[in-house]
Amino acid sequence: MLGRACCPQRAARAVLKASVCALALMLGACASTEPQVVFNESLRQELLRLSEADQRVRTDALHATNFHGILEVDARHLQRMKEIVAQHGWPGKSLVGEDGSHAAWLLVQHATQDPEFMNECRGLMERAMKRGEASPKDYAYLVDRVRLQRGKGQLYGTQWIQDSRGRLILQPLKDPEEVDERRREMGMEPLAEYEAELRKFYNAK
């Protein structure tokens, strides 16, 4: 009698165990069906070419003191980046490599003709950064530029201007006493060290 009384309990445990196993298998199957990012070498090469063109036109303009060509190149690059982002989201390291992702950031950093697109990319890049798919330092530069465009103080002190007398001027900064901590969180050097590097590079006062 005792043996027969235990049978329903064993059956119930067996059913429960089977259900748990089935659930685990189902969850595993769901995880395995998540889309995997496939490295795109052709897109990486395109981004690198575009970033090289971005830097070349700026170097040429600086030497010629004529900046009109920059706007034309930036407009072309802006349109292409919109197409890339629409198709792929933020081009992260898994898709285009570290250098390709950095090149994408550079192009967006110079997409000042469309501030809304820059802000859209800021959000995409923030999520990518949290997954290890984008550089925190690159993200910090984009955050500062977008904030200044919106009339807000920058967070990381990346944006400076040089006046007609050759002086470097830090653009508005939110809570300056906290800037070095924010920079540290992004893997950046203290602001004073960054300023010294800028002054040396630009031979600024």
C-alpha positions as CSV (number, residue, x, y, z in Angstrom):
1,M,0.0,0.0,0.0
2,L,2.8,2.4,0.9
3,G,4.5,1.7,-2.4
4,R,1.3,2.4,-4.4
5,A,0.7,5.6,-2.4
6,C,4.1,6.9,-3.4
7,C,3.6,6.4,-7.1
8,P,1.6,9.6,-7.8
9,Q,4.2,11.7,-6.0
10,R,7.0,10.1,-8.1
11,A,5.0,10.7,-11.2
12,A,4.4,14.4,-10.2
13,R,8.1,14.8,-9.6
14,A,8.9,13.2,-13.0
15,V,6.5,15.6,-14.7
16,L,8.0,18.6,-13.0
17,K,11.5,17.5,-13.8
18,A,10.5,17.0,-17.5
19,S,8.9,20.4,-17.6
20,V,12.0,22.1,-16.1
21,C,14.2,20.3,-18.7
22,A,11.9,21.3,-21.5
23,L,11.9,24.9,-20.3
24,A,15.7,24.9,-20.2
25,L,15.9,23.5,-23.7
26,M,13.5,26.1,-24.9
27,L,15.4,29.0,-23.4
28,G,18.6,27.6,-24.8
29,A,17.1,27.5,-28.2
30,C,15.8,31.0,-27.9
31,A,19.3,32.2,-26.9
32,S,20.9,30.4,-29.8
33,T,18.5,32.0,-32.3
34,E,19.6,35.6,-31.3
35,P,21.2,37.2,-34.4
36,Q,24.9,37.0,-34.4
37,V,27.0,39.9,-35.6
38,V,29.0,38.9,-38.7
39,F,32.2,40.9,-39.2
40,N,31.9,43.1,-42.3
41,E,35.3,43.8,-43.7
42,S,34.0,45.8,-46.7
43,L,32.1,48.1,-44.4
44,R,35.2,48.5,-42.2
45,Q,37.3,49.4,-45.3
46,E,34.7,51.9,-46.4
47,L,34.6,53.6,-43.0
48,L,38.4,53.8,-42.9
49,R,38.5,55.4,-46.4
50,L,35.8,57.9,-45.4
51,S,37.7,58.8,-42.2
52,E,40.9,59.3,-44.2
53,A,39.1,61.6,-46.6
54,D,37.7,63.5,-43.5
55,Q,41.2,64.1,-42.2
56,R,42.7,64.9,-45.5
57,V,40.2,67.6,-46.4
58,R,40.7,69.2,-43.0
59,T,44.5,69.1,-43.3
60,D,44.3,70.6,-46.8
61,A,41.9,73.3,-45.6
62,L,44.1,74.2,-42.7
63,H,47.1,74.7,-44.9
64,A,45.1,76.7,-47.4
65,T,43.1,78.6,-44.8
66,N,40.0,77.7,-46.9
67,F,37.4,75.7,-45.1
68,H,34.7,75.6,-47.8
69,G,35.5,72.1,-49.0
70,I,34.9,70.7,-45.6
71,L,31.2,71.3,-45.7
72,E,30.8,69.4,-49.0
73,V,32.7,66.4,-47.8
74,D,31.0,66.4,-44.4
75,A,27.6,66.5,-46.2
76,R,28.5,63.4,-48.3
77,H,29.8,61.5,-45.3
78,L,26.7,62.5,-43.2
79,Q,24.4,61.0,-45.8
80,R,26.4,57.8,-46.0
81,M,26.5,57.4,-42.2
82,K,22.7,57.8,-42.1
83,E,22.5,54.9,-44.5
84,I,24.9,52.8,-42.5
85,V,23.2,53.5,-39.2
86,A,19.8,52.8,-40.6
87,Q,21.0,49.4,-41.8
88,H,23.3,48.3,-39.0
89,G,22.7,50.5,-36.0
90,W,25.9,51.7,-34.4
91,P,28.8,50.1,-36.3
92,G,30.5,48.4,-33.3
93,K,33.7,46.5,-32.9
94,S,32.2,43.1,-33.7
95,L,30.9,44.4,-37.0
96,V,33.8,46.6,-38.2
97,G,36.6,46.2,-35.8
98,E,38.0,48.8,-33.3
99,D,39.4,51.0,-36.0
100,G,36.3,50.9,-38.1
101,S,34.1,51.8,-35.1
102,H,36.5,54.7,-34.3
103,A,36.2,55.8,-37.9
104,A,32.4,55.8,-37.7
105,W,32.6,58.0,-34.5
106,L,34.9,60.5,-36.3
107,L,32.4,60.9,-39.1
108,V,29.5,61.4,-36.7
109,Q,31.6,63.8,-34.6
110,H,31.9,66.0,-37.8
111,A,28.2,65.6,-38.8
112,T,27.4,69.0,-37.3
113,Q,25.0,69.8,-40.2
114,D,22.5,67.5,-38.6
115,P,22.5,67.8,-34.7
116,E,19.6,65.5,-34.4
117,F,21.4,62.7,-36.1
118,M,24.4,63.3,-33.9
119,N,22.2,62.9,-30.8
120,E,20.6,59.8,-32.2
121,C,24.1,58.3,-32.7
122,R,25.0,59.4,-29.1
123,G,22.2,57.2,-27.8
124,L,23.2,54.3,-30.1
125,M,26.8,54.6,-29.1
126,E,26.0,54.7,-25.4
127,R,24.3,51.4,-25.6
128,A,27.1,50.0,-27.8
129,M,29.7,51.2,-25.2
130,K,27.9,49.4,-22.4
131,R,28.2,46.2,-24.4
132,G,31.9,46.8,-25.0
133,E,31.2,47.6,-28.7
134,A,32.3,51.3,-28.7
135,S,35.1,53.3,-27.1
136,P,34.2,55.2,-23.9
137,K,36.6,58.0,-24.9
138,D,35.0,58.4,-28.3
139,Y,31.6,58.4,-26.7
140,A,32.7,61.2,-24.2
141,Y,33.8,63.4,-27.1
142,L,30.4,63.0,-28.9
143,V,28.5,63.6,-25.6
144,D,30.3,66.9,-25.1
145,R,29.7,68.1,-28.7
146,V,26.0,67.2,-28.6
147,R,25.5,68.9,-25.2
148,L,27.1,72.1,-26.4
149,Q,24.9,72.0,-29.5
150,R,21.9,71.9,-27.1
151,G,23.1,74.8,-25.0
152,K,24.3,72.6,-22.1
153,G,27.7,72.4,-20.4
154,Q,30.0,69.6,-21.5
155,L,30.7,66.8,-19.1
156,Y,34.3,65.8,-20.0
157,G,36.0,69.0,-21.2
158,T,36.9,67.7,-24.6
159,Q,35.7,70.8,-26.6
160,W,38.0,73.8,-26.8
161,I,38.2,76.7,-29.2
162,Q,41.2,78.9,-30.2
163,D,40.6,82.6,-30.5
164,S,42.2,85.1,-32.9
165,R,45.0,85.7,-30.5
166,G,45.9,82.0,-30.4
167,R,44.5,81.4,-26.9
168,L,42.9,78.0,-26.1
169,I,39.5,78.5,-24.4
170,L,37.6,75.7,-22.7
171,Q,33.9,75.7,-23.8
172,P,31.3,75.7,-21.0
173,L,31.7,72.9,-18.6
174,K,29.2,71.4,-16.2
175,D,30.3,71.0,-12.6
176,P,34.1,71.6,-13.2
177,E,35.0,70.2,-9.8
178,E,33.7,66.8,-10.9
179,V,35.2,66.7,-14.4
180,D,38.3,64.6,-13.5
181,E,36.2,61.9,-11.9
182,R,34.0,61.8,-15.0
183,R,37.0,61.6,-17.2
184,R,38.6,58.9,-15.1
185,E,35.4,56.8,-15.5
186,M,35.9,57.0,-19.3
187,G,39.6,56.0,-19.1
188,M,40.7,59.6,-19.8
189,E,43.6,61.6,-18.3
190,P,42.9,64.5,-16.0
191,L,41.8,67.7,-17.7
192,A,45.0,69.6,-16.8
193,E,47.1,67.0,-18.6
194,Y,44.7,67.1,-21.6
195,E,45.0,70.9,-21.7
196,A,48.8,70.7,-21.7
197,E,48.7,68.3,-24.6
198,L,46.4,70.6,-26.6
199,R,48.6,73.6,-26.0
200,K,51.6,71.8,-27.1
201,F,49.9,70.4,-30.2
202,Y,48.4,73.7,-31.3
203,N,51.3,75.8,-30.0
204,A,48.7,77.8,-28.2
205,K,49.0,80.3,-25.4
